[in-house]
Amino acid sequence: MFTGVFTLPAKVESKLFRHGNSLVAVIPKPYREYHQLKPGETLTVLYDSLILIVPKKLEPVFHEKKPLIDQLLGQGGKQDGNR
């Protein structure tokens, strides 16, 4: 259980790491601990000019914020890479 001080929203700068033929971004430890994320958990990744990673267990928040997310990602209601 997360016991440190962590405020949301937060901003961190990190580097991409190579993993095979892929690049990997690290999810900050305070976020992982706060949301109790474990290896192997499913994430939804939305992207356009920005990237948004949503843990599966936080999808209710995603649906609540969907109009704003669509606006930020320039999707206008389109999903799954269909444009």
C-alpha positions as CSV (number, residue, x, y, z in Angstrom):
1,M,0.0,0.0,0.0
2,F,1.3,3.5,-0.9
3,T,2.3,5.4,2.2
4,G,4.3,8.3,0.8
5,V,3.3,11.8,-0.2
6,F,2.1,11.9,-3.8
7,T,-0.1,14.6,-5.3
8,L,-2.0,14.3,-8.5
9,P,-1.6,15.5,-11.2
10,A,2.1,15.1,-11.3
11,K,4.7,15.6,-14.0
12,V,7.9,13.6,-14.5
13,E,10.4,13.5,-17.2
14,S,11.8,10.1,-18.2
15,K,13.7,8.4,-21.1
16,L,12.5,5.6,-23.3
17,F,14.3,2.2,-23.0
18,R,14.9,-0.4,-25.6
19,H,13.3,-3.8,-25.0
20,G,13.8,-6.1,-28.0
21,N,12.4,-4.2,-31.0
22,S,10.2,-2.0,-28.8
23,L,10.7,1.1,-26.8
24,V,9.4,1.1,-23.2
25,A,8.3,4.0,-21.0
26,V,8.4,3.6,-17.3
27,I,5.3,4.3,-15.1
28,P,6.6,6.2,-12.1
29,K,6.8,4.2,-8.9
30,P,4.6,6.6,-6.8
31,Y,1.8,6.2,-9.4
32,R,2.2,2.4,-9.5
33,E,2.1,2.2,-5.7
34,Y,-0.8,4.6,-5.3
35,H,-3.0,2.7,-7.9
36,Q,-1.5,-0.7,-6.8
37,L,-0.5,-1.7,-10.3
38,K,1.3,-5.0,-10.7
39,P,3.3,-6.6,-13.6
40,G,1.0,-8.2,-16.1
41,E,-2.0,-5.8,-15.5
42,T,-3.9,-4.7,-18.6
43,L,-3.6,-1.1,-19.8
44,T,-5.4,0.7,-22.5
45,V,-3.2,3.0,-24.6
46,L,-4.7,5.8,-26.6
47,Y,-2.6,8.0,-28.8
48,D,-2.5,10.7,-31.4
49,S,-0.2,13.7,-30.9
50,L,-0.4,12.8,-27.1
51,I,-0.3,9.4,-25.5
52,L,-2.6,8.3,-22.7
53,I,-2.2,5.1,-20.7
54,V,-5.3,4.0,-18.6
55,P,-5.1,1.0,-16.2
56,K,-8.0,-1.3,-16.9
57,K,-9.3,-0.9,-13.3
58,L,-9.5,2.9,-13.9
59,E,-11.7,2.6,-17.0
60,P,-14.8,4.1,-15.1
61,V,-12.7,7.4,-14.7
62,F,-11.7,7.1,-18.4
63,H,-15.4,6.9,-19.5
64,E,-16.3,9.8,-17.2
65,K,-13.6,12.0,-18.8
66,K,-14.0,10.6,-22.4
67,P,-15.3,13.9,-24.0
68,L,-12.2,15.8,-22.7
69,I,-9.9,12.9,-23.6
70,D,-11.3,12.8,-27.2
71,Q,-10.8,16.5,-27.5
72,L,-7.2,16.3,-26.3
73,L,-6.4,13.4,-28.5
74,G,-8.2,15.0,-31.5
75,Q,-10.3,11.9,-32.0
76,G,-13.7,13.5,-32.1
77,G,-15.3,10.3,-30.8
78,K,-13.4,7.9,-33.0
79,Q,-11.6,5.0,-31.3
80,D,-9.3,2.0,-32.0
81,G,-7.2,3.8,-34.6
82,N,-10.1,4.4,-37.0
83,R,-9.9,7.8,-38.5
